[in-house]
Amino acid sequence: MGITESIAAFGTHVIAGIGYVGVFLLMVAESMVLPVPSEAVMPFAGFSVAEHSLSWAGVILVATLGSIIGSLIGYSIGRYGGKPFLLRFGKYLLLDKEDLEKTTGFFQRRGSITILLARFIPIVRHVISIPAGMGSMPLLPFCLFTVLGAAAWNTFLTWCGFTLRNNWGTVLRYSHIIDIVVVALLAALIALYVARHLMRRKRA
């Protein structure tokens, strides 16, 4: 059983067992760095909507509420814990004060659109709240664009589950391809990040 399929099985069990509370807790986890992809949660909420055990409005409401609470936890970690940690231990992670300054400037200039678009990008949406907090992005636009992006993405995934419930087993049979692509992309990004910082240190 692949990573995506395993998490999907877990998500289905939780939602079937505790309904709205399960959707809420899983989406809090998804938005605060934990490896619980919404692609493996919300479609199964859509199954429940199709079977009339949950409602459309209730699923979207609790999922989006979970997304903003999880995102605020990540934001707080970045804002109140990220800076001191980075300044003290960043050199061991190939991070330095220049990276912090760049992050701060970026989220002050383009934070709103970044937060909105990040909700639609795998992996990125799990961690984007932490650099937003480290960059001291204003809280109101952070919350607004998180809610807008999360509501749109959660609605889309719920609709997918509602529409594809009879064929979701076929989708999961090919989920190993998703696992390979995600892992390969993550490895490539890490390699690029490390190479860039090593080159910058060599020039310095």
Buried (B, 14 or more C-beta within 10 A) or exposed (E): EBBBBEBBBBBBEBBEEEBBEBBBBBBBBBBBBEEBBBBBBBBBBBBBBBEEEBEBEBBBBBBBBBBBBBBBBBBBBBBEEBBEBBEEEBEEEBBBEEBBEEBBEBBEEEBBEBBBBBBEEBBEBBBBBBBBBBBBBEEEBBBBBBBBBBBBBBBBBBBBBBEBBEEBEEBBEEBBEBBEEBEEEEEEEEEEEEEEBEEEEEEE
